[in-house]
């Protein structure tokens, strides 16, 4: 079974083509800056490589080139697109969507209903899904919705404080996101660290431009930091994270802001970038913080403090912790962040070895020898989880 996994960003398109017989990658690639002048592209397969720049006006032209690369004469890894069993997507949000589903029109409608909640994710994914349906109509398009891993969260953890009838009418509840990443960590991290995945208390910290934390008990999600929308939970690069609900209402009142203006503020001009100023990216904020720039230092300190709060909360929820895992761009590469987050957590039995923390290059244990909790860094693999879930769904059909 061959499955193409499509990863859609607000201005980018990435893909990996898997042969599921051995989970090998036959081809992969990325195209960036779609719709904004010259786009860089990098396409790779077992016997071909193409890199360069080109103007891609829209997703359809980018996706078409990726498809052509996969089936290129003499060098293509597939003779025909009919060899594909499915195209898989890491779909983000849709009303009452918490599963792996074949992306029929009514499911796309459920995604569109929640466009307001995930404006940076849903519209480009919906567009890309429809393009694939047009270009290769005979191949199933399948979406693994990010909340799927969080279906096991108990009702008292996902229920909001609204009148129940109103919440049920509009599907308002904790959904949770980064599900593919947290699922991968729930399986790979115990294996790497020497624990039984079905008998381990694990806190998964997916930290990057978009961040969330998950409490995992015996392989199942029992709580996660993101809730009804990706704007909740931890600070993100430019999204606000947890916020007193009366703050946006107050801003509407005193700043005379519309709902859409407040929404744009919370999901594109807040978070670490909002604190640091000038809408800097995370790498620049980290660099400025290390050089002593005060607003950047405040942004980093606020982010790390929020992560620490959730680790403490989930330590209590799990009744202890055996394994603390860092993943995602910051989690995998941000040694200063990991040091700041874990500093002072020796009261929970969490201690890291500074030299191990600084020398991480791949999967690594960074806890000290006397740490009661094993602390590890594991690069995530969301695309592989999508491919596995798509395969499982198709085999049930």
N, C-alpha and C positions, 0 to 999 in steps of 0.2 A: 504494500500500500504506500503510495506517494502522496504526501500532503504538503501543500504550499501554505506557509504561514505569513500573512500580511500584517505588517505593523505600521499603522498610519499616524503620523503626527500632524500638527497644525500646518506645517510647511514641508513635511518630509514624508518619504515612503521607504520602508525597509521590507525585506523579505528573506525567508529561509525556506528552502525546499528540502524536505526530509524523506528519506527512504526508511519507512517504519519497520522494515524487517530487521534492521540493526540500529535504527535511530541515527544513521549517518546523515550528514548534510551534503547534498548533491550540488547545491548552488546557494549563494546568498548575495545580497547587495543592498545598496542604499542610494537614494537620490535626495538631495537636500535643497532647500531654498526654492521650492516649487512655487511658481507664480511671481517670483521677485527677481527678475533679471537672470543672470547666469547661474545655473545650478551645477553643483559638483556631483559627479556620480562615480560609483565604484561597484562593479559587478564581477563576481567571481564564481567559478565552477571547477569541477575536477580537471577540465582540460581547456579552460578559457578564462581570460581576464580582460576587462575593459575599464579604464579609468579616464576621466577627463571632465570637461565642462560643456554645458549645452543649455540653451534656453528652453525650459519646460513651462509652458503657459498654464498648464492645469494637470490634475492628477491622471486624467485619461492618457495623456501623452507619456507620462512617466511610467504608468503601469504597463502600457503597450510595449514600451522598450524593454521592460523587465521580462515580460512574457516572451518577446522575440528572442531575447538572450537565452532563455531557458530552452527554446526549441531551435536555436540557430543551426543552419545547415552545417553538417560535419562536426561542429563543435558543441552543439546543444546536448544537454544531459537527458532530454526527453525527445523521442521521435515525433510525438504528437501530444497535444494537451489532453487527449483522451486517456493518457496514462495517469493523469491526476485523479485521485479519489475524492479530493475536496480542497477548497481554499478555506483556511481557518483564520479567524480574526479574534484578537483580544479585545472584544467589545466591552465598553465601559459601563453604560448605564441605560436602563429602560424601565418603565413602570412595571413593577412586580417581576422583573427579570433576574433570576438568581440561579441559572442553569446553563448548560451547554445546549444550544438550540440551532436547528437549521433555520437560516435567516429568511423566513417567508415575509411577505409584505406586512402582515399584521404585527410582526415583531419589529420591523423597521418603524412602523407607526408608533409602537410603544417606546422606541428609542427617541423618536422625534418629540414625543410628549414630554420628555425630560431633557430636551436640548437646553432649556434655561438653566438646568442644574449642572450640566457638563458642557458648556459652550465651546471649550477648547478641544473636546474629545469627540462628542457625538456627531456634529455635522460633518467633519472630514471622514469619519468612519462610515457613516451612512452613504456619503458620496462615493467612497471607494468600493463599498459593497455593491452598489448599483452599477458601477463601472465594470466590476468583475462579472456580474450577472449578464451584462450586455456583451462583454468580450468573449466569455466562455460560458454560454447559457446552459450547457448540459452538465456542468460540474457543480455539485452542491456547495453553497456558501454556508459556513457554519461559524457561529459565534460562541466563544466561551466568555460569558459575562463575568466581569471582575468580582461581583459579589458571590459567585458560585461557591467558592471555598468557605464563605462565611454563613452558609445555610444552617450550620450546626450551632450558631449562637443561640442561647436560650431566650425565650420570649421576654423575660425581665431585663435582659441586656439590650434587646433591640427595640423595645417599646419606648416611644417618646412620651413626654408629659402633656400631650394635647388630649382633648376629648377623643376617646377611642373611635367613635363613629366617624369623626372628621379625618383622623389619621388613616383609617381603613379605606375611606372613600377615595383618597388621593394617593394611597400607597406610601404614606409617610412613616418611615421606620429607619432603623440603622441598616444600611445595606453593606457597607464596607467595600473597600477597593483594594487594588494590588493583589487580588486573590491568586493569580497565577504565580506571582513571586512568593507569596507566603506559603502556598502549597508546595512549591519546589523546595523551599527552606525546610518545611515540615518533614520532607522525605530525605533530602540530601544531608542536612546538617547532623541529624542523629547518626546516620550511617558514617559520616566522616569523623564524628567525635566519639563514636563507640557506644552509642545508646540504642536501645530498642525504640523505634519510632512509635510503637503502640504503648509504650510505658515511659513517657518522658514529659516533663513540664518545660516548655520552651517559649521564650519571648523572641519574636522575630522583628527586627528593626530594619525596615526598608526605608533608607534615607537617601534623598537626592533632591532634584528639583521639585519632585513630588514625593511626599514622605508619609508613611503610616507605620503603626506598630500593631502587632497581633499577638494575643495570648493563645497559645496552642497547647492543648492537653491531650496526650495520647493520640496525636495525629490530627486532632480536630480543632478548628477555630472556635474559641468560646467567647472572645471579645476582640474588637479591633477599634482603632482610634478614629478612622473616618466613619462618618455616619450616613446621613441622607444625601449628602453631596460631597464631591472631592474637596470642597472648600473647608471642611470641618477637620478636627483633630489637630495634628501638629502644624506649626508654621510650615508653609511650603515656600518655594522660591518667590512667587508673587501672589500666593493665595493666603488668606488671612488665618486659617486654622480656627480653633475654638474661639468663640466670641460671645459675649453677653448679647442675647437676642435683641435687647433694647438699644444697643449701639447703632445699628443701621436705621432703626425707627427714629432715633433721636437725630441722626444725620439728615434723614429726610425732612424732619421738622425744622431744624435750625439752619441747615444749608440749602433748604428748598430743592433737594435732590430728588429726581424721579427714581422709580424702582430700578429701571435699567441702568441709571447712573450709579446707584449704590451697588448693584450687582457687578458692574464693570470694576468699580473700586475694589470690591472684596476679592474678585477672582483674577485680576490682572495687575493691580497697582498696590497690593498689600504684601503681607508676608515678610520674608527677610529683605526683599528689595524695597518694600515700603519703609521699613525701619532704617535701612542703610541709606536710602535716598538715591535719586538718579536712576532708579530701576536697574541696578547692576545685577549681573548674573552671579550665581553662587560662587564660582571660581574667583571672580573679582572681589566679592565681599570677603571671602576667606583671605585673599592676598592683602586687602586693605586692613583687615582685622589684625593680621600678623605684623603689619607695619605700624599699628597703634592708632589707626583712624577710629575715633570714638563711636560714630554711628554704626560702622561695620562691626566693631567689637560688641556693641549692644545687640545687633542682629544675631550674631553668632551665639552670644551668651543666652539670649532669649530662646533661640532654637534648641540649644543643648539642654536648657533648664526644662523645657516642655517635654523633651524626650525622656529626661530623668524622671519627671513626674509620672509619665505613663509606665515606665519600667517599674517604679515603686508600686503603682496601682495594680499592675498585672502580676507582680510578685504576690500581692495579697489575694488577688482573684484566683490564682493558680494554687495557692497554699504553699508557695515556695517556687524555686526555679532551679532546674538542673542545667539548662543550656541557654545562654544569651547569644544571639546571632546578629551580626551586622551585615547588611547587603545593600544594593543600590549604589549609585555613583558616589555619594558621600560615605555611606557605610563601608564600601569596599576600598576607597582610596583616601578617605579623610582621617588620617591618624590623629591630627589635633582635635577633631570632633570626637572621635572615640575616646580619647584621653579625657576630654572635658566632661563628656557624658558619664563616664564611669567613675570619675573622681568623687570620692566621698561615699561610694556605694559599698565600701567594705563592711558597713553595718548589715548589709544583706548577703555578705559572703562573696561579693563581686570584686575581684582585684585583677588588674591587668599588669603584664610585664612590659615596661616602657620600651625595651629593646625589641621585643617581639612585635609590639604594636607598630613600631617604626619600620620594620623590615617586611611587612606584608606585601606579597606579590601575587598570590592566588588564594586558594583555600589555606587557612592558617588558624592555629590556636594562638591566642594572644593573652590568655589568662596566666597568672603567676602560679607557681607550684602549690602555694597554700590557699588558692582561691577555692571556695566551696562550690562556686558556680563556674562551669567551664564556659569561657568566652571565645567565640570563633568568628572568623570572617569567611563568608561563602559567597562567591559571585553568583548572582541569580541567573536563571535560564527560563524566562517566561515563555519563549517560543516553543521550547520542548514540551512544556506543560500543555500548551494549547494543542500541539500536534497529538499528544497522547490522549487528551480528552476528546478531540475530534475523532480519532481512531476508535475509541471506545464507543462513542455515540453511533458511528456508522456500523460497527459490528453488532449493535443491538437492533438495528433496523432490519 
